[in-house]
Amino acid sequence: MSNKAARNLFVFGSLFFFAILVILTFDTLGKVDKRAPEITAAVNAGKMVWHKYDCIGCHTILGNGSYFAPDMTKAVERKPKEYLKRFLMEPKAVNPRATMPKLGMNAEEAENLLAFLDWISKVDTNDWPPKPILAVATKAETPGQVVYQKYNCASCHSIRGIGGTTAPDLTKAGSKYNAAWHMAHFRDPQSVVKNSVMPSFGHLSEQELKDLTDYMLTLK
């Protein structure tokens, strides 16, 4: 190959790949705004709370942060917001085994932080991070199991070793309580368990409550 041909190959090849880079850059920029919801004042305030308490020193969001504590990218999908708010303010009052210290966060700060985490959870991350294996390991075979999985009960409770550990094990829930107790507990947990940190599931339909109760009664 002559020097002229080599020079032309280098010049036109470089221009060709530079043009591809420009096209891909504009394509990406055109899609970025669609991958995240609108930033509100509460979301911005929540981000300030995130920095104020140096949450990134222990937690990770969108791949950034430390790995001493759980990833928070999809935290509001794993736990009810009411539970998370109380945990942020009084970690050990919600879970005595919690290693997170009490930060002195007030109710307004907790709500703003949850608004920020809710925003983070809605960012299109191409399904990253993946759901925990234990949370989806069991196949739903009954209507009650469908409800149990629909409302992500396994994020807090475990059954036969599968699920979370921040709430009581339900493996023998059917041996401990009757149908009336379970129905009351789902509608208003504190009415049957003093100082319960479980949020109310009174918004479920009567059929869902019945199906979930029936499932609890099979656990013996």
C-alpha positions as CSV (number, residue, x, y, z in Angstrom):
1,M,0.0,0.0,0.0
2,S,1.4,3.4,-1.0
3,N,1.9,6.2,1.5
4,K,-1.0,8.2,-0.1
5,A,-3.4,5.2,0.2
6,A,-2.4,4.6,3.8
7,R,-2.9,8.3,4.6
8,N,-6.3,8.3,3.0
9,L,-7.3,5.2,4.8
10,F,-6.3,6.8,8.1
11,V,-8.0,10.1,7.4
12,F,-11.3,8.8,6.0
13,G,-11.4,5.9,8.5
14,S,-11.0,8.4,11.4
15,L,-13.7,10.6,10.0
16,F,-16.1,7.7,9.6
17,F,-15.7,6.5,13.2
18,F,-15.9,10.1,14.5
19,A,-19.2,10.5,12.6
20,I,-20.5,7.2,14.3
21,L,-19.4,8.6,17.7
22,V,-21.3,11.8,17.1
23,I,-24.5,10.0,16.0
24,L,-24.4,7.6,19.0
25,T,-23.8,10.6,21.4
26,F,-26.8,12.5,20.1
27,D,-28.9,9.3,20.2
28,T,-27.9,8.7,23.8
29,L,-28.5,12.3,24.9
30,G,-32.0,12.1,23.3
31,K,-32.8,9.1,25.4
32,V,-31.3,10.1,28.7
33,D,-34.1,12.4,29.8
34,K,-36.6,9.6,29.2
35,R,-34.8,7.2,31.5
36,A,-35.5,9.2,34.7
37,P,-38.6,11.0,36.1
38,E,-38.8,14.7,36.7
39,I,-36.8,16.0,39.6
40,T,-39.0,17.7,42.2
41,A,-38.2,19.9,45.2
42,A,-38.7,17.0,47.5
43,V,-36.3,14.8,45.4
44,N,-33.7,17.5,45.5
45,A,-34.1,18.0,49.3
46,G,-33.8,14.2,49.7
47,K,-30.5,14.2,47.8
48,M,-29.2,16.9,50.2
49,V,-30.2,14.6,53.1
50,W,-28.4,11.7,51.4
51,H,-25.2,13.8,51.4
52,K,-25.8,15.3,54.8
53,Y,-25.7,11.9,56.5
54,D,-23.0,10.5,54.1
55,C,-25.3,7.6,53.2
56,I,-23.0,6.8,50.3
57,G,-20.3,6.0,52.8
58,C,-22.1,2.7,53.5
59,H,-24.7,2.3,50.8
60,T,-24.7,2.1,47.0
61,I,-27.0,3.7,44.5
62,L,-26.8,3.3,40.7
63,G,-23.4,1.5,41.2
64,N,-21.8,4.3,43.2
65,G,-20.9,4.1,46.9
66,S,-19.7,1.6,49.4
67,Y,-20.7,-2.0,50.0
68,F,-20.9,-2.1,53.8
69,A,-24.7,-1.9,53.7
70,P,-27.5,-2.9,51.2
71,D,-27.8,-1.3,47.8
72,M,-30.5,1.4,47.8
73,T,-31.2,1.7,44.1
74,K,-34.5,-0.2,44.5
75,A,-34.9,0.1,48.2
76,V,-38.5,1.5,48.1
77,E,-39.5,-1.5,46.0
78,R,-38.2,-4.0,48.5
79,K,-39.7,-2.4,51.7
80,P,-42.9,-0.4,52.4
81,K,-42.2,3.3,52.7
82,E,-43.8,3.5,56.1
83,Y,-41.4,0.9,57.3
84,L,-38.4,2.6,55.8
85,K,-39.4,6.0,57.3
86,R,-39.5,4.6,60.8
87,F,-36.3,2.7,60.2
88,L,-34.4,5.8,59.0
89,M,-35.4,7.6,62.2
90,E,-35.0,4.7,64.7
91,P,-33.2,1.8,63.1
92,K,-32.9,-0.5,66.2
93,A,-36.5,0.3,67.3
94,V,-37.6,-1.3,64.0
95,N,-35.0,-4.0,63.9
96,P,-33.0,-4.7,67.1
97,R,-30.4,-6.5,65.0
98,A,-29.8,-3.5,62.7
99,T,-26.2,-2.3,62.5
100,M,-27.2,1.1,61.1
101,P,-26.7,3.8,63.9
102,K,-29.3,6.3,64.8
103,L,-28.5,9.4,62.7
104,G,-30.8,11.9,64.3
105,M,-32.9,12.2,61.1
106,N,-36.2,13.9,61.6
107,A,-39.5,13.0,60.0
108,E,-39.2,15.6,57.2
109,E,-35.7,14.6,56.3
110,A,-36.8,10.9,56.2
111,E,-39.7,11.8,53.9
112,N,-37.5,13.8,51.6
113,L,-34.9,11.0,51.5
114,L,-37.6,8.5,50.6
115,A,-38.7,10.8,47.8
116,F,-35.1,10.8,46.5
117,L,-34.9,7.0,46.8
118,D,-38.3,6.7,45.1
119,W,-36.9,8.8,42.2
120,I,-33.8,6.7,42.0
121,S,-35.9,3.5,41.9
122,K,-37.8,4.8,38.8
123,V,-34.6,5.5,36.8
124,D,-34.4,3.0,33.9
125,T,-31.4,0.9,34.8
126,N,-32.2,-2.0,32.5
127,D,-33.4,-4.1,35.5
128,W,-30.3,-3.6,37.5
129,P,-29.7,-4.6,40.3
130,P,-31.4,-8.0,39.8
131,K,-34.0,-9.1,42.4
132,P,-32.6,-11.2,45.2
133,I,-32.6,-14.9,44.4
134,L,-34.3,-15.9,47.6
135,A,-37.2,-13.4,47.1
136,V,-38.2,-15.1,43.9
137,A,-37.1,-18.7,44.5
138,T,-40.5,-20.1,45.3
139,K,-43.2,-20.6,42.7
140,A,-46.7,-19.2,43.5
141,E,-49.1,-22.2,43.4
142,T,-52.1,-20.8,45.4
143,P,-54.0,-17.5,45.3
144,G,-52.5,-16.7,48.7
145,Q,-48.9,-17.2,47.5
146,V,-49.7,-14.9,44.6
147,V,-50.7,-12.2,47.0
148,Y,-47.7,-12.9,49.2
149,Q,-45.4,-12.4,46.2
150,K,-47.3,-9.5,44.7
151,Y,-46.8,-7.4,47.8
152,N,-43.2,-8.5,48.3
153,C,-43.8,-10.0,51.7
154,A,-40.6,-12.0,51.3
155,S,-38.5,-8.8,51.5
156,C,-39.1,-8.8,55.3
157,H,-40.5,-12.3,56.2
158,S,-39.1,-15.7,55.5
159,I,-40.8,-19.1,55.1
160,R,-38.7,-22.2,55.4
161,G,-35.5,-20.3,55.1
162,I,-36.5,-18.3,52.0
163,G,-36.9,-14.5,52.4
164,G,-35.9,-11.6,54.6
165,T,-34.9,-11.6,58.2
166,T,-36.1,-8.1,59.3
167,A,-39.5,-9.5,60.4
168,P,-40.8,-12.7,62.1
169,D,-40.4,-16.0,60.4
170,L,-43.7,-17.2,59.1
171,T,-42.9,-20.9,58.7
172,K,-45.3,-21.9,61.5
173,A,-47.7,-18.9,61.3
174,G,-50.7,-21.1,60.9
175,S,-50.0,-22.9,64.2
176,K,-49.7,-19.7,66.2
177,Y,-52.7,-17.7,65.2
178,N,-56.2,-18.2,63.8
179,A,-57.9,-16.6,60.8
180,A,-59.4,-13.7,62.7
181,W,-56.0,-12.7,64.2
182,H,-54.3,-12.7,60.8
183,M,-57.1,-10.6,59.2
184,A,-56.8,-8.1,62.0
185,H,-53.1,-8.1,61.7
186,F,-53.1,-7.4,58.0
187,R,-55.6,-4.5,58.4
188,D,-54.0,-2.9,61.4
189,P,-50.8,-4.6,62.8
190,Q,-50.6,-2.5,65.9
191,S,-54.1,-3.6,67.0
192,V,-52.8,-7.0,67.7
193,V,-49.1,-6.5,68.1
194,K,-48.1,-3.5,70.3
195,N,-45.5,-1.2,68.7
196,S,-45.5,-3.3,65.5
197,V,-43.5,-1.7,62.7
198,M,-45.3,-3.6,60.0
199,P,-47.3,-1.2,57.8
200,S,-51.1,-1.6,57.4
201,F,-52.2,-3.7,54.4
202,G,-55.8,-2.6,54.8
203,H,-55.8,-1.3,51.3
204,L,-55.8,-4.9,49.9
205,S,-59.2,-6.2,48.6
206,E,-61.2,-8.5,50.8
207,Q,-60.4,-11.3,48.5
208,E,-56.7,-10.7,48.7
209,L,-56.9,-10.5,52.5
210,K,-58.8,-13.8,52.6
211,D,-56.4,-15.5,50.2
212,L,-53.4,-14.3,52.2
213,T,-55.0,-15.4,55.5
214,D,-55.8,-18.8,54.0
215,Y,-52.1,-19.1,53.0
216,M,-50.9,-18.2,56.5
217,L,-53.1,-20.9,58.0
218,T,-51.4,-23.6,55.8
219,L,-48.0,-22.7,57.3
220,K,-47.7,-25.3,60.1
